[in-house]
Amino acid sequence: MAGALSESWGYAMVEPKKRFYSVAAPIVGAREIAYVEDAVRSGWVSSLGPYIERFERGFAEYCGARHGVAVSNGTVALHLALHALGLGPGDEVAVPDLTFAATAHAVLQTGASPVFVDVEPDTGCMDAAALERAIRPETRAVVVVHLYGHPADMDRLLTVASAHRLLVIEDAAEAHGATVPSGARVGSIGLAGTFSFYGNKVITTGEGGMVCTSDDALCERLRLLKDHGMSPARRYWHEELAFNYRMTNLQAALGVAQLEQIEQFVANKRAIADWYRQALGERRDLTLVGERPGYRSVFWMACALLEGERVDRDELCRELREHGVDTRPFFVPMSELPHLARYRAVGARGDGCPVALRLSRRGFNLPSGTSLDEHDVRYCAETLAGLLERGS
């Protein structure tokens, strides 16, 4: 598959506008700078200040939840939610096998044990039939991940969870603004929804996270636990062992500015996915992860799956990078990681998670940053197509 783009591809190539197309780079403009500067000049630079409340209120309203609790990153958002719900030693928590490691790590940090559940082949999200097989008397909760921006099948998953009285937490770190067929936005459907605002997410605060919930008592507990367990009624009266998971007013100022543009960012992501489909959608050696009818994916990442064994995924991605096109492989299944391999992994037809493993080995993410335009995507797509042709 080696070769330079200067050689003939068999068709006219789009010339690159940039030297390197990263997988996901944020747009940070004049509005963000102005809000952060305002926060700096106000003197409220730590975890108190008006932007915190604005961001919590605005993001919760956007998601369709009653409360938002801002925290320092998406991993602690998930840990905080699990801890606040009382999960701990002796409990099992079902998580999808195909996810970022933080999902499983947050469960382990409570003292509970993860159970890895296989995923659906078209979305990579948790398979409800596999969840049903995974449940035992020790299973108390399920963390549903909306993978790469596509919502999971919440109707089926909630039906299973309700029948077994499982707590449902949504890990929506990658799916800000995605909706299920009812029109509900992810993060507002389960008992709690957690989000990340890392630099590559749909909106960013640099680092940062949020727990959304419509449960008043849970919200009160989240606020207590994220701030050292200190009583809101009595200064320096700490009611229990807790955490320092606070977001700063500076981060929230950036978040407010980003939130005001979130629908434009989502529109950009969806346009990018559409441009990739126009350029690559007819290929037989490549499948682009799409969108189920009735669902609204935010296409946090434009995802591709290699078909067949003719092309080595990792070799292809190395060559793409040489031509200025960054990629990321799909996540490694949790059950494949050495420190997690001792936990149960359950598929729809028995033990093990073959769908997650197959997707992980075939899948990769293409440049998907919100600043990309159609010309940029055409260059990335045609570079990929050319390398696939040369690998035939």
LOMARLUM-559872 format. One line per 2 residues: number of its first residue (from 1); their letters; for each residue y, z, x of N, C-alpha, C, O. Coordinates in steps of 0.1 Angstrom, whole numbers. Layout:
LOMARLUM-559872
NUM) a) Y:Z:X:Y:Z:X:Y:Z:X:Y:Z:X  ...;
END
This chain:
LOMARLUM-559872
1) ma) -12:0:8:0:0:0:13:0:8:24:0:3  11:0:22:23:0:30:31:-13:29:25:-23:25;
3) ga) 44:-12:31:53:-24:30:67:-20:27:69:-9:21  76:-29:30:90:-26:28:95:-34:16:89:-44:12;
5) ls) 105:-28:9:111:-35:-2:117:-48:1:119:-57:-8  121:-50:14:127:-63:17:117:-74:16:121:-86:15;
7) es) 104:-71:16:94:-82:14:94:-86:-1:99:-78:-9  89:-97:-3:89:-102:-17:80:-94:-26:68:-91:-22;
9) wg) 85:-90:-38:77:-83:-48:71:-93:-58:63:-89:-67  76:-105:-58:71:-114:-68:81:-115:-79:79:-123:-89;
11) ya) 92:-108:-79:103:-109:-89:115:-103:-83:115:-96:-73  127:-105:-90:140:-101:-85:141:-86:-86:138:-80:-96;
13) mv) 144:-79:-75:145:-65:-74:160:-60:-77:169:-67:-72  161:-50:-84:174:-43:-86:178:-36:-73:170:-29:-67;
15) ep) 190:-38:-68:194:-32:-56:198:-17:-58:204:-14:-69  194:-8:-50:197:6:-52:212:9:-51:219:2:-42;
17) kk) 218:18:-59:232:22:-57:233:34:-48:244:36:-42  222:41:-47:222:53:-39:211:52:-28:202:44:-29;
19) rf) 211:61:-18:201:61:-8:189:69:-13:177:67:-9  191:79:-22:180:88:-27:182:92:-41:193:96:-45;
21) ys) 172:90:-49:172:94:-63:163:106:-65:151:105:-65  170:118:-66:162:130:-68:156:132:-81:160:125:-91;
23) va) 146:140:-82:138:142:-95:148:147:-106:147:142:-117  156:157:-102:165:162:-112:177:169:-105:175:179:-99;
25) ap) 189:163:-107:201:169:-102:210:172:-113:212:164:-122  217:184:-114:226:187:-125:239:180:-124:243:175:-114;
27) iv) 246:179:-136:259:174:-136:268:187:-137:267:194:-146  276:189:-127:286:200:-127:300:194:-124:303:189:-114;
29) ga) 308:195:-135:321:188:-135:333:197:-136:332:209:-133  344:191:-140:356:199:-141:356:210:-150:362:221:-148;
31) re) 349:209:-161:348:220:-171:341:232:-165:346:243:-167  330:229:-158:323:240:-152:331:247:-142:332:260:-141;
33) ia) 338:240:-134:346:245:-123:358:254:-129:361:265:-124  364:249:-140:375:256:-146:370:269:-152:377:279:-151;
35) yv) 358:269:-159:353:282:-165:349:292:-154:352:304:-156  343:287:-144:339:297:-133:351:302:-126:352:314:-123;
37) ed) 361:294:-124:373:298:-118:380:309:-127:386:319:-122  380:306:-140:386:316:-149:379:329:-148:385:340:-148;
39) av) 365:329:-147:358:341:-146:361:349:-133:362:361:-132  362:341:-122:366:347:-109:379:354:-110:381:365:-105;
41) rs) 389:347:-115:403:352:-116:404:364:-125:412:372:-123  395:365:-135:395:376:-144:391:389:-138:394:400:-142;
43) gw) 384:388:-127:378:400:-120:364:404:-125:358:412:-119  360:398:-136:347:401:-142:337:392:-136:333:381:-141;
45) vs) 332:396:-124:323:387:-116:308:392:-116:299:384:-112  306:404:-121:292:409:-122:286:407:-136:288:397:-142;
47) sl) 279:417:-141:271:415:-153:279:420:-166:273:421:-176  291:422:-164:300:424:-176:311:413:-177:315:408:-166;
49) gp) 315:410:-189:326:400:-190:324:392:-202:313:391:-208  334:385:-207:334:378:-220:325:366:-220:320:362:-230;
51) yi) 322:360:-208:314:348:-208:299:351:-211:292:343:-217  295:363:-208:281:368:-211:279:367:-226:269:361:-231;
53) er) 288:373:-233:286:374:-248:287:360:-254:280:356:-263  297:352:-249:298:338:-254:286:330:-252:281:323:-261;
55) fe) 280:331:-240:268:323:-237:256:328:-245:249:320:-251  254:341:-246:243:346:-254:244:342:-269:235:337:-275;
57) rg) 256:344:-274:258:341:-288:257:326:-291:250:321:-300  263:318:-282:263:303:-284:249:297:-282:245:288:-290;
59) fa) 241:302:-272:228:296:-270:218:300:-281:210:292:-285  219:313:-285:210:317:-296:213:309:-309:204:305:-315;
61) ey) 226:307:-312:229:299:-323:224:285:-322:219:279:-332  225:279:-310:220:265:-308:205:265:-310:201:255:-316;
63) cg) 198:275:-306:184:275:-308:179:278:-322:168:275:-325  188:284:-330:184:288:-343:179:302:-343:171:306:-353;
65) ar) 182:311:-333:177:325:-333:189:334:-336:201:330:-334  186:346:-339:197:355:-343:203:362:-330:215:365:-330;
67) hg) 195:363:-319:199:370:-307:196:362:-295:186:355:-294  204:363:-285:201:358:-272:204:369:-261:215:376:-262;
69) va) 195:371:-252:196:382:-242:196:375:-228:185:370:-224  207:374:-222:208:367:-209:203:375:-198:205:387:-197;
71) vs) 195:369:-189:189:375:-177:190:367:-165:196:356:-165  185:372:-154:188:366:-141:180:353:-138:184:345:-129;
73) ng) 169:351:-144:161:339:-142:151:337:-153:149:347:-161  144:326:-154:135:323:-164:122:331:-163:116:335:-173;
75) tv) 118:334:-151:106:342:-149:107:356:-154:98:361:-161  118:362:-151:120:376:-156:123:376:-171:120:386:-178;
77) al) 128:365:-177:129:364:-191:116:365:-198:114:373:-208  106:358:-192:92:359:-198:86:373:-195:80:379:-204;
79) hl) 88:378:-183:82:391:-181:89:402:-190:82:411:-195  102:401:-191:109:411:-200:103:410:-214:101:421:-220;
81) al) 102:398:-219:97:397:-233:83:403:-234:80:410:-244  74:400:-225:60:405:-226:60:420:-224:53:427:-232;
83) ha) 68:425:-215:68:440:-213:74:447:-226:69:457:-230  85:441:-231:91:447:-243:82:447:-255:83:456:-264;
85) lg) 72:438:-256:63:437:-266:51:446:-264:42:447:-272  51:454:-253:41:464:-251:28:459:-244:18:466:-245;
87) lg) 28:447:-239:16:442:-233:13:448:-219:23:451:-212  1:451:-216:-2:458:-204:-17:458:-200:-24:450:-206;
89) pg) -21:468:-192:-35:468:-187:-45:469:-199:-43:476:-209  -56:461:-198:-66:460:-209:-63:449:-219:-72:446:-227;
91) de) -51:444:-219:-48:433:-228:-51:419:-221:-50:418:-209  -54:409:-229:-55:396:-225:-44:387:-232:-41:390:-243;
93) va) -38:378:-224:-28:369:-229:-32:355:-226:-34:351:-215  -33:347:-237:-36:333:-235:-24:325:-230:-13:326:-236;
95) vp) -26:317:-220:-16:308:-215:-22:294:-212:-34:294:-209  -14:284:-213:-20:271:-210:-24:270:-195:-17:275:-187;
97) dl) -34:262:-192:-39:261:-178:-29:252:-171:-27:254:-159  -22:243:-177:-13:234:-171:1:239:-173:7:236:-184;
99) tf) 7:246:-163:20:252:-164:24:256:-150:17:255:-141  37:259:-149:42:265:-137:36:279:-135:34:286:-145;
101) aa) 34:283:-122:27:296:-120:35:308:-126:28:318:-128  48:307:-128:55:318:-133:49:323:-147:50:335:-150;
103) ta) 44:314:-155:38:318:-168:27:328:-166:27:338:-173  18:325:-157:7:334:-154:11:346:-147:7:357:-150;
105) ha) 20:345:-137:25:356:-129:32:366:-138:30:378:-136  40:362:-148:47:371:-157:37:380:-164:39:392:-167;
107) vl) 26:374:-169:15:381:-176:9:392:-166:8:404:-170  6:388:-154:0:397:-144:9:408:-141:5:420:-138;
109) qt) 22:406:-141:32:416:-137:33:427:-148:38:438:-145  28:425:-160:27:435:-170:15:444:-168:13:454:-174;
111) ga) 5:439:-160:-8:445:-159:-18:439:-168:-30:443:-167  -14:430:-177:-24:423:-186:-31:412:-178:-27:409:-166;
113) sp) -41:406:-184:-48:395:-177:-46:382:-185:-47:382:-197  -43:371:-177:-42:358:-184:-55:352:-187:-65:355:-180;
115) vf) -56:345:-198:-67:336:-201:-62:322:-201:-53:319:-209  -68:313:-193:-63:300:-192:-69:291:-203:-82:290:-204;
117) vd) -61:284:-210:-65:276:-222:-62:261:-219:-52:258:-214  -72:253:-222:-70:238:-219:-59:233:-228:-55:239:-238;
119) ve) -55:220:-225:-44:214:-231:-47:201:-238:-58:196:-236  -38:196:-245:-40:183:-252:-37:171:-243:-28:172:-235;
121) pd) -45:161:-244:-43:150:-234:-30:142:-235:-26:136:-225  -24:142:-247:-12:133:-248:1:141:-245:11:135:-240;
123) tg) 1:154:-247:14:162:-244:12:171:-232:22:175:-226  0:175:-229:-2:185:-218:1:199:-223:0:209:-216;
125) cm) 4:201:-236:6:214:-242:-7:220:-247:-17:213:-249  -7:233:-249:-19:241:-253:-26:235:-265:-20:231:-275;
127) da) -39:234:-264:-48:229:-274:-52:240:-283:-58:250:-279  -49:239:-296:-52:250:-306:-67:252:-307:-71:264:-309;
129) aa) -75:242:-306:-90:244:-306:-95:252:-295:-103:261:-296  -89:250:-283:-92:257:-271:-88:272:-272:-94:281:-268;
131) le) -76:274:-278:-71:287:-280:-80:295:-289:-84:306:-286  -85:289:-300:-94:295:-309:-107:300:-301:-112:311:-304;
133) ra) -112:292:-292:-124:296:-285:-121:307:-275:-130:314:-271  -109:308:-270:-105:317:-260:-104:332:-264:-104:341:-256;
135) ir) -102:333:-277:-98:347:-283:-110:356:-283:-121:353:-288  -108:368:-278:-117:379:-279:-110:392:-284:-98:391:-286;
137) pe) -117:403:-286:-110:415:-291:-98:419:-282:-89:425:-287  -99:416:-269:-89:421:-260:-76:412:-260:-66:416:-255;
139) tr) -77:400:-267:-66:391:-267:-55:396:-276:-58:397:-288  -43:398:-271:-33:403:-279:-21:394:-281:-13:395:-291;
141) av) -20:384:-273:-8:375:-273:-11:361:-268:-21:359:-261  -3:352:-271:-4:338:-265:10:334:-261:20:336:-268;
143) vv) 11:328:-249:24:322:-244:22:307:-245:14:301:-239  30:301:-254:30:287:-256:40:280:-248:52:284:-249;
145) vh) 36:271:-239:46:264:-230:49:250:-236:39:243:-240  61:247:-237:66:233:-242:67:225:-229:78:224:-223;
147) ly) 56:219:-225:55:213:-212:64:200:-210:64:191:-218  72:201:-199:80:189:-195:89:184:-206:94:173:-206;
149) gh) 92:193:-215:102:190:-226:97:186:-239:104:184:-249  83:185:-240:77:181:-253:72:194:-260:65:202:-254;
151) pa) 76:196:-273:71:208:-280:56:208:-282:50:197:-284  50:220:-281:36:221:-285:34:220:-300:44:221:-307;
153) dm) 22:219:-304:19:218:-318:19:232:-324:9:239:-326  31:237:-327:33:251:-331:27:254:-345:22:265:-347;
155) dr) 26:244:-354:19:247:-367:5:251:-365:0:262:-370  -3:244:-357:-17:247:-355:-18:259:-346:-27:268:-349;
157) ll) -10:261:-336:-11:273:-328:-8:285:-335:-14:296:-333  3:285:-344:6:296:-352:-4:300:-362:-7:312:-365;
159) tv) -11:290:-367:-22:292:-377:-33:300:-370:-38:310:-375  -37:296:-358:-47:303:-350:-42:317:-347:-49:327:-349;
161) as) -30:318:-342:-25:331:-338:-24:341:-349:-27:353:-348  -19:336:-361:-18:345:-372:-32:350:-377:-33:361:-381;
163) ah) -42:341:-377:-55:345:-381:-61:356:-373:-69:364:-377  -56:357:-360:-62:367:-351:-51:378:-347:-53:386:-338;
165) rl) -40:377:-354:-29:387:-352:-24:388:-338:-22:398:-332  -22:376:-332:-17:375:-319:-2:374:-319:4:367:-327;
167) lv) 5:381:-309:19:379:-307:21:365:-301:13:361:-292  32:358:-305:34:345:-300:48:345:-293:58:347:-299;
169) ie) 47:341:-280:59:340:-272:60:325:-267:50:320:-263  71:319:-269:73:306:-264:80:305:-250:90:312:-248;
171) da) 73:299:-241:80:296:-228:86:282:-229:79:272:-228  99:282:-232:106:270:-235:115:267:-223:126:260:-224;
173) ae) 111:271:-211:119:269:-199:123:255:-196:134:252:-190  115:245:-201:117:231:-198:122:223:-210:122:211:-209;
175) ah) 125:230:-221:126:222:-234:138:226:-242:137:225:-255  149:229:-236:161:233:-244:165:222:-253:167:210:-249;
177) ga) 165:225:-266:169:215:-276:158:207:-283:161:199:-292  146:208:-278:134:201:-284:131:207:-298:133:219:-300;
179) tv) 126:198:-307:124:203:-320:110:199:-325:104:189:-320  104:206:-334:91:203:-340:94:196:-353:105:195:-358;
181) ps) 83:191:-360:86:183:-372:94:190:-383:100:183:-391  93:203:-384:101:210:-394:116:210:-391:124:213:-400;
183) ga) 120:206:-379:134:206:-375:138:218:-367:148:219:-361  129:228:-366:132:240:-359:132:237:-344:124:229:-339;
185) rv) 141:243:-337:142:241:-322:133:251:-316:131:263:-320  127:247:-304:118:256:-297:126:268:-292:138:267:-289;
187) gs) 118:279:-291:125:291:-287:129:300:-299:132:312:-297  128:294:-311:132:302:-323:120:303:-332:121:309:-343;
189) ig) 108:298:-328:97:298:-337:87:310:-336:83:315:-346  85:314:-323:77:325:-321:85:338:-322:96:338:-326;
191) la) 78:349:-319:85:362:-319:96:363:-309:107:369:-312  94:356:-298:104:355:-288:103:342:-281:92:336:-280;
193) gt) 114:336:-276:114:324:-268:122:326:-255:132:332:-255  116:321:-244:122:323:-231:127:310:-225:120:300:-227;
195) fs) 138:310:-218:144:298:-212:147:301:-198:150:312:-194  147:290:-190:152:290:-176:165:281:-175:166:271:-182;
197) fy) 174:286:-167:186:278:-164:187:275:-149:198:274:-144  176:273:-143:175:269:-129:183:255:-128:185:248:-138;
199) gn) 186:251:-115:194:240:-113:189:227:-118:196:217:-121  176:226:-120:170:213:-125:167:213:-140:162:203:-145;
201) kv) 171:223:-147:168:223:-161:179:216:-169:188:211:-164  176:214:-183:185:206:-191:200:211:-190:209:203:-189;
203) it) 202:224:-190:214:230:-187:212:241:-176:201:247:-176  222:244:-168:220:253:-157:230:263:-155:242:261:-159;
205) tg) 226:275:-150:236:285:-145:234:287:-131:238:298:-125  227:278:-124:223:280:-110:209:286:-110:199:279:-108;
207) eg) 209:299:-111:197:306:-116:201:312:-129:213:312:-133  191:318:-136:195:324:-149:184:321:-159:176:312:-158;
209) gm) 184:329:-170:174:328:-181:179:334:-193:190:340:-193  172:333:-204:175:339:-217:162:341:-225:153:334:-224;
211) vc) 163:353:-232:153:355:-242:159:354:-256:169:361:-258  154:346:-265:159:344:-278:149:350:-288:137:349:-286;
213) ts) 155:357:-298:146:363:-308:155:366:-321:167:367:-320  148:366:-332:155:370:-345:150:383:-349:154:388:-360;
215) dd) 143:391:-341:138:404:-344:148:414:-338:150:415:-326  155:421:-347:166:430:-343:161:441:-333:167:444:-323;
217) al) 149:447:-337:144:458:-329:140:453:-315:142:460:-305  134:441:-314:130:436:-302:142:433:-293:142:436:-281;
219) ce) 153:428:-299:165:425:-292:170:438:-285:174:438:-274  171:449:-293:176:461:-288:168:466:-276:173:471:-267;
221) rl) 154:464:-277:146:469:-266:148:460:-254:148:465:-243  149:447:-256:152:438:-245:165:442:-237:165:442:-225;
223) rl) 175:445:-245:188:449:-238:186:462:-231:192:464:-220  179:471:-236:177:484:-229:169:482:-216:173:487:-205;
225) lk) 158:474:-217:149:472:-205:156:464:-194:153:466:-182  165:455:-197:170:446:-187:181:453:-179:185:448:-168;
227) dh) 185:465:-183:197:472:-177:192:486:-173:199:496:-177  182:487:-165:177:500:-160:173:510:-170:171:522:-167;
229) gm) 171:506:-183:167:515:-193:178:525:-196:175:536:-201  190:521:-194:201:531:-196:206:531:-210:208:520:-216;
231) sp) 207:543:-216:211:544:-230:225:538:-232:234:540:-225  226:530:-243:240:524:-246:249:535:-251:261:532:-252;
233) ar) 244:547:-255:252:557:-260:257:567:-250:266:575:-252  250:568:-238:253:578:-228:251:572:-214:240:568:-210;
235) ry) 262:572:-207:263:566:-194:253:573:-185:253:586:-184  246:566:-177:236:571:-167:225:580:-173:219:587:-165;
237) wh) 223:578:-185:211:585:-192:200:574:-193:201:565:-202  190:575:-184:180:564:-184:168:569:-192:162:579:-188;
239) ee) 164:561:-202:154:566:-211:140:563:-206:130:570:-211  138:554:-197:125:550:-192:126:542:-179:137:537:-176;
241) la) 115:540:-173:115:531:-161:117:516:-166:110:512:-176  127:510:-160:130:496:-165:134:487:-153:130:490:-142;
243) fn) 143:477:-156:145:467:-146:160:464:-145:168:468:-154  164:457:-134:177:451:-133:176:436:-134:173:430:-124;
245) yr) 176:431:-146:174:417:-149:187:410:-154:186:400:-162  198:415:-150:211:411:-157:216:397:-151:214:394:-139;
247) mt) 222:390:-159:230:378:-155:244:381:-152:249:391:-158  250:374:-143:264:377:-140:274:369:-149:270:359:-155;
249) nl) 286:373:-150:296:366:-158:299:353:-152:303:343:-160  298:352:-139:300:339:-132:290:328:-137:293:317:-140;
251) qa) 277:333:-137:266:324:-141:269:320:-156:267:308:-160  272:330:-164:274:327:-178:286:318:-181:285:309:-190;
253) al) 296:318:-173:307:309:-174:302:295:-172:306:285:-179  294:293:-162:288:280:-159:280:276:-171:280:264:-175;
255) gv) 272:285:-176:263:282:-188:271:278:-200:267:269:-207  282:285:-203:290:282:-215:295:267:-214:295:260:-223;
257) aq) 300:263:-202:304:249:-200:293:240:-202:295:229:-208  281:243:-197:270:234:-198:265:233:-213:262:222:-218;
259) le) 265:245:-220:261:245:-234:270:236:-242:265:230:-252  283:235:-239:292:227:-247:288:212:-246:293:204:-254;
261) qi) 280:209:-236:276:194:-234:261:192:-236:256:181:-233  254:202:-241:239:201:-241:234:189:-249:224:183:-244;
263) eq) 240:185:-260:235:174:-267:237:161:-260:229:152:-261  248:160:-252:250:148:-244:239:147:-233:234:137:-230;
265) fv) 236:159:-227:226:159:-217:212:155:-222:205:148:-216  209:160:-234:196:157:-240:196:142:-243:186:135:-241;
267) an) 207:136:-248:208:122:-251:206:114:-238:199:104:-239  211:119:-227:209:112:-214:195:112:-211:189:102:-206;
269) kr) 188:124:-212:174:125:-209:165:115:-217:156:109:-212  168:114:-230:161:106:-239:163:91:-235:154:83:-236;
271) ai) 175:88:-232:178:74:-228:171:70:-215:165:59:-214  170:80:-205:163:77:-193:148:74:-196:142:65:-190;
273) ad) 142:82:-205:128:80:-208:126:66:-215:116:60:-212  136:62:-223:135:49:-230:136:38:-220:129:28:-221;
275) wy) 145:39:-210:146:29:-199:133:27:-191:129:16:-188  127:39:-188:114:38:-181:104:31:-190:96:23:-185;
277) rq) 104:34:-203:94:27:-212:97:12:-212:87:4:-212  109:8:-213:112:-6:-213:107:-13:-201:103:-25:-201;
279) al) 108:-6:-189:105:-13:-177:90:-12:-174:84:-20:-167  83:-1:-178:69:2:-174:59:3:-185:47:5:-183;
281) ge) 64:3:-197:56:6:-209:44:-3:-212:35:1:-218  44:-15:-206:33:-25:-209:23:-25:-198:13:-32:-199;
283) rr) 24:-17:-188:15:-17:-177:2:-10:-181:1:-1:-189  -9:-16:-175:-23:-10:-178:-27:0:-168:-36:8:-170;
285) dl) -20:0:-156:-24:9:-146:-15:22:-146:-17:31:-137  -7:23:-156:2:35:-157:5:38:-172:7:29:-180;
287) tl) 5:51:-175:8:55:-189:20:64:-188:20:74:-180  30:62:-196:42:71:-196:40:81:-208:36:77:-219;
289) vg) 42:94:-205:40:104:-215:51:102:-226:63:102:-222  47:100:-238:57:97:-249:60:109:-257:62:120:-253;
291) er) 62:106:-270:67:116:-280:58:114:-293:57:103:-298  53:125:-298:46:125:-310:55:122:-322:66:127:-322;
293) pg) 50:115:-332:58:113:-344:63:126:-350:55:136:-352  76:127:-353:81:139:-359:86:149:-350:94:158:-353;
295) yr) 82:148:-337:87:157:-327:99:151:-319:101:139:-319  107:160:-314:118:155:-306:117:162:-292:119:173:-290;
297) sv) 112:153:-283:111:158:-269:124:156:-262:132:147:-266  127:165:-253:140:163:-245:137:156:-232:146:154:-224;
299) fw) 124:153:-230:121:145:-218:127:152:-205:134:145:-198  125:165:-204:131:172:-192:127:164:-180:135:162:-170;
301) ma) 114:160:-179:109:151:-169:103:138:-175:96:139:-185  106:127:-169:99:115:-173:86:115:-166:85:115:-153;
303) ca) 75:115:-173:62:118:-168:53:105:-168:53:98:-178  46:103:-157:37:91:-157:23:96:-153:22:105:-145;
305) ll) 13:88:-158:-1:91:-155:-7:78:-149:-6:68:-156  -13:79:-138:-20:68:-132:-33:66:-139:-40:76:-143;
307) eg) -37:54:-142:-49:50:-149:-59:45:-138:-55:36:-130  -71:49:-139:-81:45:-129:-80:51:-116:-72:60:-114;
309) er) -89:47:-107:-89:53:-93:-84:44:-82:-85:47:-70  -78:33:-86:-74:23:-76:-63:28:-67:-63:24:-55;
311) vd) -54:36:-72:-42:40:-65:-43:55:-63:-45:62:-73  -40:60:-51:-40:74:-48:-26:79:-52:-16:74:-47;
313) rd) -26:89:-61:-13:94:-66:-4:99:-55:8:96:-54  -9:108:-46:-1:114:-35:4:103:-25:15:104:-20;
315) el) -4:94:-22:0:83:-13:11:75:-20:21:71:-13  10:72:-33:20:65:-40:33:72:-40:44:67:-37;
317) cr) 33:85:-42:45:93:-42:52:94:-28:64:94:-27  43:94:-18:49:94:-4:57:81:-2:67:81:4;
319) el) 51:70:-6:57:57:-4:70:56:-13:80:50:-8  69:61:-25:82:61:-33:93:68:-26:104:64:-26;
321) re) 90:79:-20:100:87:-13:106:79:-2:118:80:1  97:72:5:102:64:16:112:53:12:121:49:19;
323) hg) 111:49:-1:121:40:-7:132:46:-15:139:40:-22  133:59:-13:145:66:-19:142:71:-33:152:75:-40;
325) vd) 130:71:-38:126:76:-51:118:89:-50:107:88:-46  124:99:-54:118:112:-54:108:114:-65:110:108:-76;
327) tr) 98:121:-63:88:124:-74:83:139:-72:86:145:-62  76:143:-82:69:156:-81:55:154:-88:54:148:-99;
329) pf) 44:159:-82:31:159:-88:32:168:-100:40:178:-101  23:166:-110:21:176:-121:17:189:-115:12:190:-104;
331) fv) 19:200:-123:15:213:-118:0:214:-115:-8:207:-122  -4:222:-106:-18:225:-103:-23:234:-114:-16:244:-117;
333) pm) -34:232:-121:-39:241:-131:-40:255:-126:-44:257:-114  -36:265:-134:-37:279:-130:-51:283:-126:-52:291:-116;
335) se) -61:278:-133:-74:282:-129:-79:276:-116:-90:280:-111  -72:267:-110:-75:261:-97:-69:269:-85:-73:267:-74;
337) lp) -59:278:-88:-53:286:-78:-61:297:-73:-67:304:-82  -63:299:-60:-73:309:-55:-70:323:-61:-80:330:-64;
339) hl) -58:327:-62:-56:341:-66:-57:343:-82:-57:354:-87  -59:332:-89:-61:332:-103:-74:328:-108:-77:328:-120;
341) ar) -83:323:-99:-95:317:-103:-105:326:-109:-114:322:-116  -103:340:-108:-112:349:-114:-110:351:-128:-118:358:-135;
343) yr) -99:346:-134:-96:348:-148:-103:337:-156:-106:326:-151  -106:340:-169:-113:331:-178:-105:318:-180:-92:319:-181;
345) av) -112:307:-180:-106:294:-184:-114:288:-194:-126:286:-193  -108:284:-206:-115:280:-218:-110:267:-223:-98:266:-225;
347) ga) -119:258:-225:-115:245:-231:-120:244:-245:-126:253:-251  -116:233:-252:-120:231:-266:-135:230:-268:-139:232:-279;
349) rg) -142:226:-258:-157:225:-259:-165:234:-251:-177:233:-249  -158:244:-245:-165:254:-238:-157:259:-226:-144:258:-226;
351) dg) -163:265:-216:-156:270:-204:-150:259:-196:-155:247:-196  -140:263:-189:-133:253:-180:-122:245:-188:-122:245:-200;
353) cp) -113:239:-180:-102:232:-186:-101:218:-181:-93:215:-172  -110:209:-185:-111:196:-179:-99:187:-181:-95:179:-173;
355) va) -93:188:-193:-81:180:-196:-69:184:-187:-63:175:-181  -67:197:-185:-56:201:-176:-59:196:-162:-50:191:-155;
357) lr) -71:196:-157:-74:192:-144:-72:177:-142:-67:172:-132  -76:169:-152:-75:155:-152:-60:151:-152:-56:142:-144;
359) ls) -52:157:-160:-38:154:-161:-31:158:-147:-23:150:-142  -35:169:-142:-29:174:-130:-31:164:-118:-22:162:-110;
361) rr) -43:158:-118:-46:149:-107:-40:135:-108:-38:128:-98  -37:131:-120:-32:118:-123:-17:117:-125:-11:107:-123;
363) gf) -10:129:-128:3:129:-133:14:131:-122:11:138:-112  25:125:-124:37:128:-116:50:126:-124:50:119:-134;
365) nl) 61:132:-119:74:131:-125:83:122:-118:83:122:-105  90:114:-125:99:104:-120:113:109:-120:116:119:-127;
367) ps) 123:104:-112:137:108:-113:142:109:-127:141:99:-135  147:120:-131:151:123:-145:164:130:-147:167:135:-157;
369) gt) 172:131:-136:185:138:-137:194:131:-147:195:119:-148  202:140:-153:211:135:-164:222:125:-159:228:119:-168;
371) sl) 224:125:-146:235:116:-141:230:102:-139:238:93:-136  217:99:-140:212:86:-138:216:76:-149:217:80:-161;
373) de) 219:64:-145:222:54:-155:211:43:-155:201:45:-148  213:33:-164:202:23:-166:199:16:-153:187:13:-150;
375) hd) 209:13:-145:207:6:-132:198:15:-123:189:10:-116  201:28:-122:193:37:-114:179:37:-118:170:36:-110;
377) vr) 176:38:-131:163:39:-136:155:26:-134:143:26:-130  162:15:-135:156:2:-133:151:1:-118:141:-4:-115;
379) yc) 160:6:-109:156:5:-95:143:14:-93:134:9:-86  143:26:-98:132:35:-96:119:29:-103:108:29:-96;
381) ae) 120:23:-115:109:17:-122:104:5:-114:92:4:-113  113:-3:-109:108:-16:-103:102:-12:-89:93:-19:-84;
383) tl) 107:-2:-83:101:2:-70:87:7:-72:78:3:-65  85:15:-83:72:20:-86:63:8:-90:51:7:-85;
385) ag) 68:-1:-98:60:-13:-102:56:-21:-90:44:-26:-89  65:-23:-81:62:-31:-69:51:-24:-60:42:-31:-55;
387) ll) 52:-11:-58:42:-4:-51:28:-5:-58:18:-6:-51  28:-4:-71:16:-5:-78:10:-19:-76:-3:-21:-75;
389) er) 18:-29:-77:13:-43:-75:7:-45:-61:-3:-51:-59  14:-39:-51:9:-40:-37:-4:-32:-35:-11:-35:-26;
391) gs) -6:-23:-44:-18:-15:-42:-30:-21:-49:-41:-15:-49  -28:-32:-56:-39:-38:-64:-49:-45:-55:-59:-51:-59;
END
